[in-house]
Amino acid sequence: MPIPPQALELEDAWEQGQRDRELVLHLLFLTWYGLIEPKHITGFDEDQATQDHLQQTFTHVYGTPWLLGDAHDWKQRSETFRRLYREQRPSGLDPMIFHGRGAYGEYFAGQTRVPNGYQSGAAYPAHGTDVARRRLEREGSVLMATAAAPRSSCAIR
């Protein structure tokens, strides 16, 4: 199946200048998911045009934070955020935080149910590669924590 019309509507909203946090999280999730999971899971076509479209959208949306400054500074801030977050939520997040938030909500709710899944060194799915595991460990908890933030948070700009 080609990219679903609902996903293209999200992309159109982005192109029109909308930067609502929920929109950004949905776009990031759908493009990332479409790029890393096989067709039998996503239902997306694996032709080059579809993959190029997903990659271009992901790069455009995901690349926006790099416009904010030095990546090294943000890496340090991310590590500080991770430490503070874990001090405040040593048991992880309640899956209900993600209820009613679409596909990415279902995905991250599932992540919160993995025993110790949000901690470094947690067990990962057998099909994950070492590179994907390291990247998830490095970036996944930050994305998950961002997704879990109250919906009243200001939009990503």
C-alpha positions as CSV (number, residue, x, y, z in Angstrom):
1,M,0.0,0.0,0.0
2,P,1.3,3.5,-0.7
3,I,1.7,5.9,2.2
4,P,-1.8,6.3,3.8
5,P,-3.7,9.5,3.0
6,Q,-3.9,10.4,6.7
7,A,-0.1,10.4,6.9
8,L,0.0,12.7,3.8
9,E,-2.4,15.0,5.5
10,L,0.0,15.3,8.4
11,E,2.8,16.1,6.0
12,D,0.6,18.7,4.3
13,A,0.0,20.4,7.7
14,W,3.8,20.5,8.3
15,E,4.4,22.0,4.8
16,Q,1.8,24.7,5.6
17,G,3.8,25.7,8.6
18,Q,2.1,23.9,11.5
19,R,4.5,22.9,14.2
20,D,2.1,21.5,16.8
21,R,3.9,19.1,19.1
22,E,1.4,16.3,18.3
23,L,1.8,16.8,14.6
24,V,5.6,16.6,14.9
25,L,5.5,13.5,17.0
26,H,3.1,11.8,14.6
27,L,5.2,12.6,11.6
28,L,8.4,11.5,13.3
29,F,6.9,8.3,14.4
30,L,5.3,7.4,11.1
31,T,8.3,8.2,9.0
32,W,10.7,6.5,11.3
33,Y,8.5,3.4,11.6
34,G,8.0,3.3,7.8
35,L,11.8,3.4,7.3
36,I,12.9,0.8,9.9
37,E,10.1,-1.8,9.9
38,P,9.4,-4.2,7.0
39,K,6.4,-4.0,4.7
40,H,4.6,-6.9,6.3
41,I,4.5,-4.8,9.5
42,T,3.9,-1.3,8.2
43,G,1.9,-2.1,5.1
44,F,3.9,0.6,3.2
45,D,5.3,-0.1,-0.2
46,E,9.0,-0.7,-0.2
47,D,9.6,0.8,-3.6
48,Q,12.3,3.4,-3.9
49,A,9.8,6.3,-4.4
50,T,8.0,5.5,-1.1
51,Q,11.3,5.0,0.8
52,D,12.7,8.3,-0.6
53,H,9.5,10.1,0.4
54,L,9.7,8.8,4.0
55,Q,13.4,9.6,4.2
56,Q,12.9,13.1,2.9
57,T,10.1,13.8,5.4
58,F,11.9,12.3,8.3
59,T,15.1,14.2,7.5
60,H,13.1,17.5,7.1
61,V,11.2,17.1,10.4
62,Y,13.9,15.4,12.4
63,G,16.6,17.7,11.1
64,T,14.8,20.9,12.4
65,P,16.3,20.6,15.9
66,W,19.8,20.8,14.5
67,L,19.0,24.3,13.5
68,L,19.0,25.1,17.3
69,G,22.7,25.1,17.7
70,D,25.7,23.0,18.6
71,A,24.8,19.3,18.7
72,H,27.4,18.8,21.5
73,D,25.6,21.3,23.7
74,W,22.3,19.6,23.1
75,K,23.8,16.1,23.8
76,Q,24.9,17.4,27.2
77,R,21.5,18.9,27.8
78,S,20.0,15.6,26.8
79,E,22.1,13.7,29.2
80,T,21.2,16.1,32.0
81,F,17.5,15.8,31.1
82,R,17.8,12.0,31.1
83,R,19.4,12.0,34.6
84,L,16.8,14.4,36.0
85,Y,13.9,12.5,34.3
86,R,15.0,9.2,35.8
87,E,15.3,10.8,39.2
88,Q,11.7,12.0,39.0
89,R,10.4,8.8,37.3
90,P,12.5,5.9,38.6
91,S,9.8,3.4,37.8
92,G,9.2,4.8,34.3
93,L,6.0,6.2,32.8
94,D,2.3,5.2,33.1
95,P,1.2,3.8,29.7
96,M,-2.0,5.8,30.0
97,I,0.0,8.9,29.2
98,F,0.0,7.8,25.6
99,H,-3.7,6.8,25.4
100,G,-5.6,8.2,22.5
101,R,-2.5,9.5,20.8
102,G,-2.5,7.4,17.6
103,A,0.1,5.0,16.3
104,Y,3.0,6.6,18.1
105,G,1.0,6.5,21.4
106,E,0.4,2.8,21.0
107,Y,4.0,2.2,20.3
108,F,5.4,4.2,23.2
109,A,2.7,2.8,25.6
110,G,4.1,-0.6,24.6
111,Q,7.6,0.6,25.4
112,T,6.5,1.7,28.9
113,R,5.2,-1.8,29.6
114,V,8.6,-3.4,29.0
115,P,10.2,-4.2,32.4
116,N,13.1,-1.8,32.8
117,G,12.6,-1.0,29.2
118,Y,13.3,2.7,29.5
119,Q,16.6,2.1,31.3
120,S,20.0,1.7,29.7
121,G,21.0,-1.9,29.2
122,A,17.4,-3.1,29.0
123,A,16.5,-6.1,26.9
124,Y,15.8,-5.2,23.3
125,P,13.8,-7.1,20.7
126,A,15.8,-9.9,19.1
127,H,15.4,-8.4,15.6
128,G,17.1,-5.1,16.6
129,T,20.6,-4.4,15.4
130,D,23.4,-3.3,17.7
131,V,23.4,0.1,15.9
132,A,19.6,0.5,16.3
133,R,19.8,-0.5,20.0
134,R,22.6,2.0,20.7
135,R,20.7,4.7,18.9
136,L,17.5,3.9,20.8
137,E,19.4,3.9,24.0
138,R,20.9,7.3,23.1
139,E,17.9,9.0,21.6
140,G,14.8,6.9,22.3
141,S,14.3,7.8,25.9
142,V,14.5,11.5,25.1
143,L,11.9,11.1,22.3
144,M,9.7,9.0,24.6
145,A,10.0,11.6,27.4
146,T,9.2,14.3,24.9
147,A,6.1,12.4,23.7
148,A,5.0,11.9,27.3
149,A,5.2,15.6,28.2
150,P,1.8,17.2,29.0
151,R,-0.1,18.1,25.8
152,S,-0.3,21.7,27.0
153,S,3.4,22.1,26.4
154,C,4.2,24.8,23.9
155,A,4.5,23.8,20.3
156,I,7.9,22.9,18.8
157,R,9.2,25.9,17.0
